[in-house]
Amino acid sequence: MSVFETNLQSGLQSDLQKNLALRRSQGLYRQRQIVQGPQSVQVKIDGKSLLSFCSNDYLGLASDDRLIKAWQQGAEKFGIGAGASHLVTGHYQAHHELELALAEFMGTERALLFSTGYMANMAIVSSLLGRHDGIFEDKLNHASLIDGARQTRARLHRYPHKDTKKLGIDLTNNHDRKKLIMTDGVFSMDGDQADVKTLTQLATKASAYLLIDDAHGIGVLGEQGRGSLAAAGLKINNNTLVMATLGKAFGVFGAFVAGTETMIETLIQFGRSYIYTTALPPAIATTLLVSLKIVQAEQWRRDKLKDHIARFRKGAEQLGLGLALGPSTTPIQPLMFGSAARAVVASKKLRESGLLVTAIRPPTVPAGSARLRITFSAAHEPQHIDRLLAALEPVCKKEQTG
């Protein structure tokens, strides 16, 4: 290697190191935690048992014995890997049956499986829109919706969080050829819900597509856990697509999109993140078929979640922490600190007390809105909520006041 090449590589590494050092100095450096054992409300990290309040396993299904057995049986029948993309030889009977079941569950003509919600959102945006089209999305949307919009040549219009009045004005005043409104159903960092009824009306009036990312609503909200639209008493109409993930309330892995025959077939033909990737293992599909039945049948899990949320919010109010809580009635309960440093310190102190609660900092959330993102599961018990409240009182009063 020449001196020039050595110096060039050294310079490239130096630039990366400076960026990492800057992130550390800002208190924004992220580190992975190695979990030793199954997903549960009680997890072991670095040999220490911690009571966890930062998982998206909302219904407590991630380690359910019935799902473990279904996975084993699926692997015995279909093997481990799919071996190819869906459009080559990777689309198995198990995938087909799951898509049919999900379409029936959502009340749509078709459903299409994806490996991740991120990939699903990227496929939707790129398949539906192009140059001279317009995307209208909430400023607090998930990163996958933001990135999906950026990858297209469509014009991007971002409206203030949940400001449907501003959205309506933007839609009326805009002359893009085709229009797509995109929103989270339940916002992943705030836990509040989109006004899907008004959004549906606006989309119909403007002859626009509507995409609802219901990753945090599916399984939790609505009759049998059908999600945000069902909770609002709505059905999925012909201009609407719902994307939902299967690794949160469903406890497994993957994602799906529900919509009309024409919309789903469009994704199959033009969705690059669907076409050019290996299909998820068929054993996962067999597991998800069992999970879907559990999600539909076991209403007690959603009822228990509601009880936990009410218990926590009432207790937080009694402790004087109510003003710091976001206006959420979902399992996502953000406790605001503003400062990233204060949120990190609070998270560390809770961990010293045996509680795992993650500090969420920019750029995941806007500057000045660092928080503890507290999440609940049907696997939690009332005494767990009480323990969390008891630990939060001294930590929050100290860190929030500085």
N, C-alpha and C positions, 0 to 999 in steps of 0.2 A: 504494500500500500504506500502511495506517495505521501510526501509531507503535506501537500495540498489536500489530499483526500482525508488524511488524519485530522487536519485542522478543521475541515468542513464538518466532519462527523462530530468532533469535539464541540464545535459551535452549535450544532443542532441539539446535542444533548444539553448543552448549557442553557439554551432557550427554554427547553422543557423543564429543567430543574428550577429556573427562575419562576416559571409559572406555578409550579408546585409549591415553592417557598412562599410565594405571594398568597396562595390560597390558605396555607397554614397560618400565616401572619394575620389573616382576616378572620380566623376562627371558623373557616368554611371547609376545612379538609375532612374528607369522608374516609371512613375505614370500615372494612367488612368485619363482621363478627362470625366466628365459626360455631355453629350450633352442634352440640354433641348429643344426638338422640332425636326422637321424633318431634314433629311440630305439635305443640300443645300450649296450654296457658302456662304450664310450668316447663321452662326450658333450661338446659344446662349449657353454659358458655364459660370457657376457661375453667372448667371443673366446678363452677359455682351454679347452684340452682337458683333461678330467678323467676318471679311471677311476671309474666309478660302481658303488656297492654299495647303492643305495637304490631300485631299480626292482622292480616286481612281475612283470616279464617273465621268469618263471621258466624257461621253456623256450627263450628266445631267439628267439621267433617274430615279434616286433613289426615287424621290418624284413625278414622273409624274402621273397625274390624271388617265391616261388610265391604268397604271399598278396597281394603287390602286383599281380601279374598277374591274380589272381582278382578283385581289387577293380576293376581297370580293365575287365575283361570284364563284370563285373556292372553297372558304370555304363553301359557301351555298350548293354547289353541292356535294363536297367530304368530308366535315368536316375539322377539323384542322390537326390532326395527321395522319400519314400513318399507325400506329398501329403495324407494324412489319417490318422486313427486306424485301428487294426486293424478296428474294428467298423463303419467307414463304407466307405472304398474303399482303405485303406492296407495290407491284408493280401495280400501277393504270393505267387506260386508259390514263390519262393525262401524266404520265411518258412515256408511250409507244409512244404517239403522239409526244412528245417533242424530244425523241431520234430519231425518224424518220425524223423530221424536221431538227435537228442538223446535221444528217448524210448527208442529201441533201444539206444543207448550206455549209458543209465542203467538199462535193464531195467525200465522202467515203462510203463504204458498210454498216458500222454500226457506231453508237455512243452509249456511255454508260454513264449514269448519276451517279454522286457522290455527296455527301454532301459538300465536300470541295476539293480544289485542293491538299491540303496536303495529304488527304486520297487517292486521285487518284494516285498521284506520288508514294506513298508507295505501292499501289497495283500493279502498272505497274512493278516496279523494282523487287519486290518479286515474281511476277508471271512469268516473262520472264527469270530470271537468277538464278543460284545457284552456288555451289562449282565448281571451275575450269573455271568459266566464268569471263569476265572482263568488268568493267565499266570505261568509259572515260568521264570525265566531266570538264567543265569550272570552274576555281577556284572561280569565282564570282557568281556561280549558287545560286538559291534560297535555303533556308534552307531545304525545303521539298525534293529537289533532293539530297542534301547532306545526309540528314537523311535516305532517301530511300536506298541510296547506302550502308550506314553503317549497315543497318539491314540485309543485305544479307551476304552470305558467299563468294560472288564474290570478286575478287581483284579490288581495286580502283586505278585508275590512273587519276590524276588531271593535266590538262594542263593550262599554263598561259592564262590569259583572252584573248579570241578571237584569240589565236595563233594557227591557223589551220595548219600551217607548222609543228609545234611541234606535234600536234595531228596526222598528217599524218605519221610522223616518228614513233611515239609510236604505232600506229595501225599496221604498217608494221613489226615492230620488236617484236611484241607481239604474243604469241601463245596460248592465251586463247581459250577455246572451242567455246564459243559464246561471242559476243561483243555487247555492248550497248553504244552509244554516247548520252550524255544528255546535254542539254543546255537550258537556257532561250531564248525565242525569242526576247523579250525586257527585258533587265536587270533591275530589280525592283528598285535598288538604284542608278543606273547610267543613266538609260534611253537610253543607246546605244543599238544597235541591233546586234544580232549574224549574221554571214555570212552564212545564211541557204543554199545558193546555193552551196558553197564549202563543207559544212557539209554533204549535201545530196550526193554530188559526192564521198566524202571520205567514207561515210557509204556504198554506193553501191560497191565501189572498194574493201572494206574490208569485204564484206558480213556481215555487222553489222546492228543491229537495230539502229534507230535514234528516240529519244524522244525530242520533242520540247515543252517546257512549255511556252505557249503563253498567260499566264494570263494577261499580260499588252499590248499584241498586238491585241488580238481578239476584234472586234468592232471598233478598231481605225485604223488599217492598212489594206491595200488591198481593192480590189473591194468589195463593200457592207460590209466592215469590216471583211472580212474572215481571216485576220491575216497576220503573218509574211511570210509564204510561198506564199500566194497569192500576197503580195506586191512585192515579188521577182520574180513573174511570174511563180511560181512552183505549181504543184499539189502534193497531198499527195500520195506517192507511197507505194508499198506493204511492205516495211521494215520500214515504218515510222509511228509513233504515235504522235498525237498532243493532248496535254492536255490544256484545257482552262477553266478559271473560269467565273462564271456568276454573281458575286457580284461586279464587277468593271464597265466596260463599259456597261454591260447589266443592271446594277442597281438593281439586285435582290439578289440572293443567289445560291450557288451550283457550280458544275463544271461538265465537261464532258471530255471523251476521244474519239477521232475519229480515226478509223483505219479499217483494213480489218475485215471480218467476223470471221476469225480464231483468230486474235488477241483479238478482243472484247470477243469472247466466252471463250478464255483463262482467261481473267480477271474475268469473271463471275464465272468460275469454281475454280480458284485458288487465286483470290485477297482477302485476308483476311479482309482488310479494307472496301471491298465492301460487302462481305458475312455476316460479323458479326456485322452489325450496322443497326439501323432502317432507313428506306428510308426517304428521305426528304418529307415534306408535299406535297400532290398532288396539293394543291392550289398554291404552288410555281411554280409547273410545268405549270399550266394554265397561270400564270402571265408571265413566261418566254416565252411561245409561242407568247404572245403579244409583249413582249420586242424584240424578234427575228425579228418580222416583222418590228418594228420601226427601229431597227439597220440597217436592209437591205435597207429600203426605204428612210430614212432621211439622205441623204448624206450631207446636210447642217451642220449637227452637226460635222462631221469630217472636213469639210471645215473651220468652225468657229474655231475649235481647232488649225488647221494649222495657221490661222491668228493670234491667240493668241500667239502661240509659236514664230512665226516670229517677232511679235511686241515686245515680251519680250526680245528676244535675241538681236535684234537691239538696243533696249533701254539700255540693260545691257552693250553692247559694247560702246555705246556713253558715258556711265557713267564711263567707265574704269574698268568694272567688267568682261569683256569678258574672261580674262585669268583664272578667278576663276570658270567659268562655264565648266561643262563637255560637251563632244562633242555629245550632244543629239538633235535629231530632233523630239522627241516624247513628250507627255505631261509631262514626268518626267524630270525636269530640276534641276540637283544638283548644288548647289553653295558651293564650297569647302572652309572650314576654317582650316582644319587640326586638330587643337586642339578641343577636346570635350568641354572644358570650354568656348572657344570663340564662338562655335556654339550655346551653351546653352544661353549665354548672348545675342547673336544676336536674337535668337528666343524670349527671354523675352522682349527685347526692341521693337521688331515688335509687340508683343502682347500689349504692352502699347500704341501702335499707332492704335490698333484695328484690327491687322492682325494676323491670326493664321497660322504659318509656323513651322513645327516640325523640331527640331534638331535631326539628325540621328547620333548615336555614336556607337563605338565598343561595343559589338561584332557583331552588325548588319552589320557594314562595317569594313574594315581592320583598324588597329591602324594607327593613323596619317591622316585619311581621313574623319574625322567628317565633317558634312555638313548640310546645310539646304536643305531638299528635297522639292522642289517647284513643285506642280502639278497643271495642268490646266483642266478646265471643259468647255464643250460647254455652260454651264449655266453662265459662267463668261461673262462680257461685257468688251469692250475695256477700259473703264474708270477704271475698276478694275485693269487691268494690269498697267495702268499709276500710279495708287495709290500705288501699290506694288513697282514699280520702284522708286517712290519718297521717299518711306520709307526706301528702301534698301540702297540708296546711302550713307547717313551718318552712318548708322549702319555698313555696310560692310567695309567702308574705315577705320573705327576706329578699329573694331574687327579683321579684317584680317591683319592689320599692327601691332596690339598689342599695 
